[in-house]
């Protein structure tokens, strides 16, 4: 099973589309915080197992062994956000908690911040593509 945070956003829903159409995967859990009515429209034509609010994800993950990967697109990307604590909680702590869960459970963690990592991988990270997820 694959978890996509920010799955109701433009990029997250395109990732879901790619998994549905190109990789024939529908074993996804879409995670987001719906703040605009139009976000549902991004998911209408997607096939997925479950939708969770952002705050439901970490408790839902407890004890699970069937998660192959988390694709984390759920950070606050608005450059106009002025609530520092909200940014730290959403963009740092939440991301760190997801990474820690993936590391502890040997699940792949795909995360886009600047859409790139820097360095040659000597510290153990590996840039892999979404195509590396195996088809059903």
C-alpha positions as CSV (number, residue, x, y, z in Angstrom):
1,X,0.0,0.0,0.0
2,X,1.2,3.5,-0.8
3,X,0.4,6.6,1.3
4,X,0.2,10.0,-0.5
5,X,0.2,13.1,1.8
6,X,-1.1,16.2,0.1
7,X,-2.9,13.8,-2.2
8,X,-5.8,16.2,-2.9
9,X,-3.5,18.9,-4.1
10,X,-2.5,19.4,-7.7
11,X,0.8,17.6,-7.5
12,X,-0.4,14.9,-5.1
13,X,-3.4,14.1,-7.3
14,X,-1.2,13.9,-10.4
15,X,1.0,11.3,-8.5
16,X,-2.2,9.4,-7.7
17,X,-3.2,9.6,-11.4
18,X,0.2,8.3,-12.4
19,X,0.0,5.4,-10.0
20,X,-3.5,4.6,-11.2
21,X,-2.9,4.9,-15.0
22,X,0.8,4.2,-15.5
23,X,1.5,1.6,-12.8
24,X,-2.1,0.2,-12.4
25,X,-2.0,0.8,-8.7
26,X,-5.1,1.7,-6.7
27,X,-3.8,0.5,-3.3
28,X,-3.3,4.1,-2.1
29,X,-4.3,6.0,1.0
30,X,-4.8,9.7,0.2
31,X,-4.0,12.1,3.1
32,X,-4.7,15.8,3.1
33,X,-6.5,18.5,4.9
34,X,-9.4,19.7,2.7
35,X,-9.5,23.5,3.0
36,X,-11.1,24.3,-0.3
37,X,-14.2,22.7,-1.9
38,X,-12.4,22.4,-5.2
39,X,-9.8,20.0,-3.7
40,X,-12.3,17.1,-3.9
41,X,-12.4,17.6,-7.7
42,X,-8.7,16.5,-7.8
43,X,-9.7,13.1,-6.4
44,X,-13.0,12.4,-8.2
45,X,-11.4,10.3,-10.9
46,X,-8.7,8.7,-8.8
47,X,-9.0,5.2,-7.4
48,X,-7.8,4.7,-3.8
49,X,-8.5,2.7,-0.8
50,X,-9.1,5.4,1.8
51,X,-9.0,9.1,2.5
52,X,-7.6,10.3,5.8
53,X,-7.3,13.8,7.3
54,X,-3.7,14.8,8.0
55,X,-4.2,14.4,11.8
56,X,-5.4,10.9,11.4
57,X,-2.3,9.5,9.6
58,X,0.2,9.0,12.3
59,X,-2.3,7.1,14.6
60,X,-3.5,5.1,11.6
61,X,0.1,4.0,10.8
62,X,0.7,2.5,14.3
63,X,1.2,-1.2,14.0
64,X,0.8,-1.3,10.2
65,X,3.0,-3.6,8.2
66,X,1.5,-3.2,4.8
67,X,2.9,0.2,3.9
68,X,5.4,0.0,1.0
69,X,6.0,3.7,0.7
70,X,4.9,7.2,1.8
71,X,5.0,9.9,-0.8
72,X,5.0,13.1,1.2
73,X,3.7,16.1,-0.6
74,X,1.8,17.5,2.3
75,X,3.9,20.4,3.5
76,X,2.6,24.0,3.6
77,X,3.9,25.5,0.4
78,X,2.2,28.9,0.6
79,X,4.9,31.6,0.7
80,X,2.4,33.9,2.4
81,X,2.0,31.7,5.5
82,X,3.1,33.8,8.5
83,X,2.4,31.4,11.4
84,X,5.9,30.2,12.2
85,X,4.7,27.5,14.7
86,X,2.3,26.1,12.1
87,X,5.1,26.0,9.5
88,X,7.5,24.2,12.0
89,X,4.8,21.7,13.0
90,X,3.7,20.9,9.4
91,X,6.8,21.3,7.4
92,X,9.4,20.0,9.9
93,X,8.0,17.9,12.8
94,X,5.3,16.2,10.7
95,X,7.8,15.3,8.0
96,X,10.4,14.1,10.6
97,X,7.7,11.9,12.1
98,X,6.8,10.3,8.8
99,X,10.4,9.8,7.9
100,X,11.1,8.1,11.3
101,X,8.1,5.8,10.8
102,X,9.4,4.8,7.4
103,X,12.9,4.2,8.7
104,X,11.6,2.1,11.6
105,X,9.3,0.1,9.3
106,X,11.6,-0.2,6.2
107,X,9.2,1.7,4.0
108,X,10.3,4.0,1.2
109,X,10.0,7.7,1.9
110,X,9.6,10.1,-1.1
111,X,9.7,13.7,-0.1
112,X,9.8,16.8,-2.2
113,X,10.9,20.1,-0.8
114,X,13.1,21.7,-3.3
115,X,12.6,18.7,-5.5
116,X,16.2,17.7,-5.1
117,X,18.7,16.3,-2.7
118,X,22.3,17.5,-2.5
119,X,25.4,15.4,-2.3
120,X,26.5,12.0,-3.6
121,X,24.5,9.8,-1.2
122,X,27.4,8.9,1.1
123,X,25.1,9.5,4.1
124,X,22.7,6.7,3.0
125,X,20.0,8.4,1.0
126,X,19.2,7.4,-2.5
127,X,17.3,9.3,-5.2
128,X,14.9,6.8,-6.8
129,X,11.9,7.4,-9.1
130,X,8.3,6.6,-8.5
131,X,8.7,3.9,-11.2
132,X,10.7,1.9,-8.7
133,X,7.4,1.0,-6.9
134,X,6.4,-2.4,-8.2
135,X,3.1,-2.9,-10.1
136,X,0.4,-5.0,-8.4
